[in-house]
Amino acid sequence: MKTDIIQNYRRSFEQFAREHQGVECWSARDLQPLLGYEKWSNFTEVIAKAIESCKNSRQEPKYHFADAGKLIETGKGAQRQVEDYFLTTTLDNL
């Protein structure tokens, strides 16, 4: 049973994977609902803790949490830019 759950999560994560400048990464905004966060502000708190953990393990956060903006549609087809991060597990630069 647990294997099925893990495989389903893995497939879900892989659907959101993208390549940015040759590095596999994920948009935090795309992963937010998948990880069960309804509010962006709650998810950014978790990201901030993860960035701190990265620093504590002597890893460079900018290689794992690249600032990115994302255009979202607002009413009547207008767009606005919102905060986002490209998240990665690699040590390569984004």
MOVENMO-V424289 format. One record per backbone hydrogen bond with DSSP energy under -1.0 kcal/mol. NH is the residue of the N-H (numbers start at 1). CO is the residue of the C=O. E is the energy in kcal/mol with one decimal. If there is no record, write none. Layout:
nh=NH co=CO e=E
nh=NH co=CO e=E
This chain:
nh=5 co=1 e=-1.8
nh=6 co=2 e=-2.5
nh=7 co=3 e=-2.4
nh=8 co=4 e=-2.3
nh=9 co=5 e=-2.3
nh=10 co=6 e=-2.6
nh=11 co=7 e=-2.4
nh=12 co=8 e=-2.2
nh=13 co=9 e=-2.8
nh=14 co=10 e=-2.5
nh=15 co=11 e=-1.6
nh=18 co=25 e=-2.5
nh=20 co=23 e=-2.6
nh=23 co=20 e=-1.5
nh=25 co=18 e=-2.9
nh=26 co=87 e=-2.2
nh=28 co=85 e=-2.5
nh=31 co=27 e=-1.9
nh=32 co=28 e=-1.9
nh=35 co=31 e=-2.2
nh=36 co=33 e=-1.3
nh=37 co=32 e=-2.3
nh=43 co=39 e=-1.6
nh=44 co=40 e=-2.7
nh=45 co=41 e=-1.2
nh=46 co=42 e=-1.3
nh=47 co=43 e=-2.3
nh=48 co=44 e=-2.5
nh=49 co=45 e=-1.8
nh=50 co=46 e=-2.2
nh=51 co=47 e=-2.5
nh=52 co=48 e=-2.0
nh=53 co=49 e=-2.4
nh=54 co=50 e=-2.1
nh=55 co=51 e=-2.2
nh=56 co=52 e=-2.4
nh=57 co=53 e=-1.4
nh=58 co=55 e=-1.9
nh=59 co=54 e=-2.6
nh=63 co=60 e=-1.9
nh=64 co=61 e=-2.1
nh=65 co=61 e=-2.7
nh=66 co=86 e=-2.2
nh=68 co=84 e=-2.8
nh=70 co=82 e=-2.1
nh=72 co=80 e=-2.7
nh=74 co=78 e=-3.5
nh=78 co=75 e=-1.6
nh=80 co=72 e=-2.1
nh=82 co=70 e=-2.7
nh=84 co=68 e=-2.0
nh=86 co=66 e=-2.9
nh=87 co=26 e=-3.3
nh=88 co=64 e=-1.7
